[in-house]
Amino acid sequence: MQPDSVSFIFLNACIVNNFVLALFLGICPFLGVSGKLHTAWNMGLATMFVMLVSSICAYAINFLLVEFNLEFLRLICYIAVIASAVQLVEMTIKKVSPTLFRTLGIFLPLITTNCAILGLALFQTLKEYNFIQCLAYSLGAGTGFILAIMLMAGLREKLDLAKVPNVSQGAALSLMLAGLLSLSFMGFAGLGG
Protein backbone atom coordinates (compact mmCIF):
# COMPACT_ATOMS: atom_id res chain seq x y z
CA MET A 1 0.00 0.00 0.00
CA GLN A 2 1.38 3.40 -0.99
CA PRO A 3 1.72 5.99 1.83
CA ASP A 4 -0.27 8.54 -0.15
CA SER A 5 -3.11 6.17 -1.11
CA VAL A 6 -6.56 6.87 0.25
CA SER A 7 -6.88 3.46 1.94
CA PHE A 8 -3.50 3.88 3.67
CA ILE A 9 -4.45 7.33 4.94
CA PHE A 10 -7.80 6.02 6.22
CA LEU A 11 -6.31 3.01 8.04
CA ASN A 12 -3.44 5.08 9.39
CA ALA A 13 -5.80 7.65 10.91
CA CYS A 14 -8.25 5.00 12.13
CA ILE A 15 -5.99 2.41 13.72
CA VAL A 16 -2.25 3.07 13.56
CA ASN A 17 -2.31 6.73 14.60
CA ASN A 18 -5.68 6.67 16.33
CA PHE A 19 -6.32 10.19 17.62
CA VAL A 20 -7.47 9.02 21.06
CA LEU A 21 -5.42 5.90 21.77
CA ALA A 22 -2.14 6.70 19.99
CA LEU A 23 -1.99 10.50 19.76
CA PHE A 24 -3.93 11.13 23.01
CA LEU A 25 -6.20 13.80 21.52
CA GLY A 26 -9.88 13.99 22.44
CA ILE A 27 -9.51 12.34 25.83
CA CYS A 28 -12.22 14.44 27.55
CA PRO A 29 -15.23 13.05 25.63
CA PHE A 30 -13.52 9.65 25.47
CA LEU A 31 -13.54 9.36 29.26
CA GLY A 32 -16.64 11.45 29.93
CA VAL A 33 -19.19 9.95 27.55
CA SER A 34 -18.03 6.34 27.39
CA GLY A 35 -20.23 5.08 30.22
CA LYS A 36 -22.96 3.63 27.99
CA LEU A 37 -22.73 2.22 24.46
CA HIS A 38 -25.70 4.19 23.12
CA THR A 39 -24.37 7.53 24.34
CA ALA A 40 -20.85 6.71 23.15
CA TRP A 41 -22.12 5.79 19.67
CA ASN A 42 -24.03 9.06 19.31
CA MET A 43 -21.11 11.14 20.60
CA GLY A 44 -18.82 9.32 18.19
CA LEU A 45 -21.13 10.06 15.26
CA ALA A 46 -21.43 13.73 16.26
CA THR A 47 -17.65 14.02 16.55
CA MET A 48 -17.13 12.26 13.23
CA PHE A 49 -19.55 14.65 11.52
CA VAL A 50 -17.78 17.69 13.01
CA MET A 51 -14.43 16.22 11.92
CA LEU A 52 -15.71 15.77 8.35
CA VAL A 53 -17.15 19.29 8.12
CA SER A 54 -14.05 20.79 9.73
CA SER A 55 -11.76 18.90 7.37
CA ILE A 56 -13.60 20.07 4.26
CA CYS A 57 -13.75 23.65 5.49
CA ALA A 58 -10.11 23.60 6.63
CA TYR A 59 -9.05 22.45 3.17
CA ALA A 60 -10.97 25.28 1.50
CA ILE A 61 -9.82 27.87 4.05
CA ASN A 62 -6.20 26.79 3.71
CA PHE A 63 -6.45 27.06 -0.08
CA LEU A 64 -7.75 30.64 0.21
CA LEU A 65 -5.26 31.66 2.89
CA VAL A 66 -2.32 30.37 0.87
CA GLU A 67 -3.68 32.08 -2.25
CA PHE A 68 -3.83 35.45 -0.47
CA ASN A 69 -0.66 34.87 1.59
CA LEU A 70 -2.56 34.96 4.91
CA GLU A 71 -1.40 31.68 6.46
CA PHE A 72 -1.06 33.33 9.87
CA LEU A 73 -4.90 33.34 10.12
CA ARG A 74 -5.18 29.53 9.88
CA LEU A 75 -5.69 28.77 13.56
CA ILE A 76 -8.38 31.37 14.21
CA CYS A 77 -10.24 30.39 11.03
CA TYR A 78 -10.15 26.70 11.94
CA ILE A 79 -11.47 27.44 15.43
CA ALA A 80 -14.36 29.48 13.99
CA VAL A 81 -15.29 26.69 11.57
CA ILE A 82 -15.18 24.05 14.31
CA ALA A 83 -17.36 26.16 16.62
CA SER A 84 -19.89 26.67 13.82
CA ALA A 85 -20.00 22.97 12.97
CA VAL A 86 -20.55 22.06 16.62
CA GLN A 87 -23.40 24.56 16.86
CA LEU A 88 -25.00 22.92 13.82
CA VAL A 89 -24.70 19.47 15.41
CA GLU A 90 -25.98 20.72 18.75
CA MET A 91 -29.07 22.36 17.22
CA THR A 92 -29.80 19.26 15.14
CA ILE A 93 -29.52 16.86 18.08
CA LYS A 94 -31.62 19.15 20.28
CA LYS A 95 -34.36 19.20 17.62
CA VAL A 96 -34.22 15.49 16.66
CA SER A 97 -33.58 13.88 20.06
CA PRO A 98 -33.99 16.02 23.18
CA THR A 99 -33.28 12.97 25.35
CA LEU A 100 -29.91 12.41 23.70
CA PHE A 101 -29.22 16.14 23.97
CA ARG A 102 -29.75 15.96 27.74
CA THR A 103 -27.74 12.73 28.02
CA LEU A 104 -24.69 14.18 26.24
CA GLY A 105 -24.97 17.25 28.43
CA ILE A 106 -21.92 19.49 28.58
CA PHE A 107 -19.86 17.14 26.43
CA LEU A 108 -21.72 18.11 23.25
CA PRO A 109 -20.67 21.79 23.26
CA LEU A 110 -17.23 20.68 24.45
CA ILE A 111 -16.67 19.14 21.01
CA THR A 112 -15.73 22.72 20.12
CA THR A 113 -12.66 22.45 22.34
CA ASN A 114 -11.93 18.85 21.39
CA CYS A 115 -8.28 18.96 20.45
CA ALA A 116 -8.73 15.96 18.12
CA ILE A 117 -10.80 18.09 15.75
CA LEU A 118 -8.40 21.00 15.73
CA GLY A 119 -5.51 18.53 15.44
CA LEU A 120 -7.19 16.96 12.41
CA ALA A 121 -7.39 20.31 10.62
CA LEU A 122 -3.81 21.22 11.50
CA PHE A 123 -2.35 17.79 10.67
CA GLN A 124 -4.00 17.60 7.26
CA THR A 125 -2.71 21.07 6.46
CA LEU A 126 0.78 20.14 7.63
CA LYS A 127 0.74 16.94 5.55
CA GLU A 128 -0.45 18.91 2.49
CA TYR A 129 -3.21 16.45 1.61
CA ASN A 130 -5.39 16.99 -1.44
CA PHE A 131 -9.18 17.10 -1.09
CA ILE A 132 -9.78 13.34 -1.42
CA GLN A 133 -6.97 12.59 1.02
CA CYS A 134 -8.48 15.09 3.47
CA LEU A 135 -11.81 13.28 3.26
CA ALA A 136 -10.14 9.91 3.85
CA TYR A 137 -8.14 11.34 6.74
CA SER A 138 -11.19 12.85 8.44
CA LEU A 139 -13.32 9.74 7.94
CA GLY A 140 -10.48 7.56 9.24
CA ALA A 141 -9.98 9.79 12.29
CA GLY A 142 -13.73 9.82 12.96
CA THR A 143 -13.99 6.06 12.59
CA GLY A 144 -11.02 5.66 14.91
CA PHE A 145 -12.69 7.95 17.47
CA ILE A 146 -15.89 5.88 17.28
CA LEU A 147 -13.87 2.67 17.60
CA ALA A 148 -12.02 3.94 20.67
CA ILE A 149 -15.08 5.33 22.46
CA MET A 150 -17.16 2.22 21.69
CA LEU A 151 -14.42 -0.11 22.96
CA MET A 152 -14.19 1.92 26.15
CA ALA A 153 -17.98 2.01 26.60
CA GLY A 154 -18.28 -1.72 26.07
CA LEU A 155 -15.59 -2.44 28.62
CA ARG A 156 -17.10 -0.06 31.16
CA GLU A 157 -20.57 -1.58 30.73
CA LYS A 158 -19.15 -5.08 31.26
CA LEU A 159 -17.23 -3.96 34.34
CA ASP A 160 -20.38 -2.43 35.85
CA LEU A 161 -21.58 -6.02 36.28
CA ALA A 162 -18.28 -7.32 37.66
CA LYS A 163 -17.03 -7.31 41.22
CA VAL A 164 -14.23 -4.75 41.32
CA PRO A 165 -12.10 -3.96 44.38
CA ASN A 166 -12.98 -0.66 46.05
CA VAL A 167 -9.53 0.80 45.43
CA SER A 168 -9.93 0.61 41.65
CA GLN A 169 -13.52 1.73 41.17
CA GLY A 170 -14.62 4.85 39.34
CA ALA A 171 -12.07 7.11 37.69
CA ALA A 172 -9.13 4.86 38.58
CA LEU A 173 -10.66 1.94 36.68
CA SER A 174 -11.50 4.15 33.69
CA LEU A 175 -7.92 5.40 33.49
CA MET A 176 -6.54 1.86 33.76
CA LEU A 177 -8.84 0.72 30.94
CA ALA A 178 -7.79 3.69 28.80
CA GLY A 179 -4.15 2.84 29.41
CA LEU A 180 -4.65 -0.81 28.45
CA LEU A 181 -6.53 0.17 25.28
CA SER A 182 -3.76 2.61 24.40
CA LEU A 183 -1.12 -0.06 24.94
CA SER A 184 -2.99 -2.44 22.66
CA PHE A 185 -3.18 0.19 19.91
CA MET A 186 0.52 0.96 20.29
CA GLY A 187 1.12 -2.50 18.82
CA PHE A 188 0.20 -0.96 15.45
CA ALA A 189 2.75 1.86 15.83
CA GLY A 190 5.31 0.60 13.32
CA LEU A 191 2.77 0.11 10.55
CA GLY A 192 1.89 3.72 9.84
CA GLY A 193 5.22 5.24 8.98
N, C-alpha and C positions, 0 to 999 in steps of 0.2 A: 504494500500500500504506500503510495506517495505521500510525503508529509503535507503537501498542499491540496490533496484530494478532499472532497467534501466528506466522504465517509470517515477518513482519518481525523479530520477536524472535529466531526460530531463525536466519535468515540473518545477522542482525546479529552474533549470538554466534559463528556458525560462520565467517564470512568477513570481514566488515567489521571487527569488533572481536575478531578471533581472539585467544584468550588467550595463545598462545605467540608468534605472529608480529607482533601489533599491540600487545598490552598487556605483553608480555615476562614473563608469568607461567608457571611450569612449565618453565623452561629446563633444569633438572637432568635430568629423565628424557628430555627432548627431545634433549639432546646425548648422554646416557649410554647410552640404549637404542636409538638409531636406527642401529645398525651393520648390522643385518639386517632385512629386511622382515617375516619371520615373528615375530621378537621384538618389533618395533615395533608390529605389528598387535595382538598379545596385550597389550602394555603399554597401548596405546590403549584397547582394550576394557575392561581392568581399571580404568583411570582414568575412562572414561566411566561405568562402573557405579558407582564411588565418587561421582562427581559427581551422578549421578541420585539415589542414596540420600541423599547429603548435602543436596541441594536439597530433597527431600521433607521430611526431618527438620528442616532449618533453617526451612522454612515453618511446620511445626507448632510448633517450639520458639519461634519469633518470635511466633506467635499467642498462645501461653501466657504468654510473658514480658510482652508488651504488656498482656494481660488482667490480670495480677497486678502490673503496674507494676515489673517487674524487668529492664528493658532492659539494665542494666549487666552482666548475666550472659551476654549474647549470645555474646561471643567464646569464653569458656571452654566453654559448651555446644556451640558449633559444633565446637570442637577435639575434644571428647569424642566427638561423633557421627562425625566424620571418622576418628578413630583406631579406633573400633569397626567402621566400614564397611571399613576397610583390613584389619583382622584377619579379617573375614569373607571377603574376597577372597583373602587370603593362605592361609587354611586350605583354602578351596575349591580353589585352584590346586595347593596341595601334595598334596591328595588325588587330584585328577583327573589332573594332569600333573606328576609330580615332575621330569621333564626341563625343562619350562618354568620350574618353580619355581627350579631351579638356574641356568638361563640368565638369568632376570631378576635373580637375586642380591639385592644390597642395594637395588636400585632399587624392588623391590616394597614393602618396608616404608617406604621413603622417600616413597611416595605420601601418607603421613600428613602429611609436612611440605611437600607440594606446595602452593605458594602459589596455584596456579590453583584448587584446590578450595576453599580458605578464601576466596579472592577471589570465587568464584562465590556462596557463601553470603552473604557480606557485600554484594556488588553487588545481588543479587536483593532483599535486605532494604532496601537503600538506595533501590532503584527502586520499592519497594512493589508488586511483582508479585502477582497473584492466583495460585491454585494451578496453573491451566492454563498461565499465562505462566511460572511457575517451571519447570514440566516442559519447556516449549519452550526456555527459556533454558539449562537444564542439558543437554538433548539437543543443542542447537546448539553449546554450548561443548565437549561431549564429541566431537561430530562434527568440530569444528574442530581439536581436539587430535589426533584420529586422522589427519585430513587433513595437518596439519603434520608429525607424526612419520613418516607414511608417505612424504611427499614427501622428507623429509630422508633416510630410510633408502634410498629408491630412488636418490637422487643419490649417496649414499655407496657403495652397492653398485656402481653404474656406474663411479665413480671408482676403485674398487679394481682395476678392469681397465685403467685408463688409465695412461699414463706421466705422472707428476706430478713437477715439480721438487722436489728435496730440501728446499728452503727452505719449501715450503708443504705438506708432508705432515703427517699426524696432526691434532693439535688446531687448528693454524692453518687447515688446509683446512676442517675442520668449522665453525669460526667464520666463515670467509668464506662458506661455503654458507648458514649461518644468516642472515647479514647480507643476502645476495642474496634469499633467500626472504622475509625481513622487508620488504625494499624492494619486492618485487613485491606483497606484500599491502597495503602502504601505499597502493597505487594505488586501493584501495577505500575509503580513509579518508573521503571526503566523502559517501559513500552512506548511512552509518549514523546520522547526526544526533547 
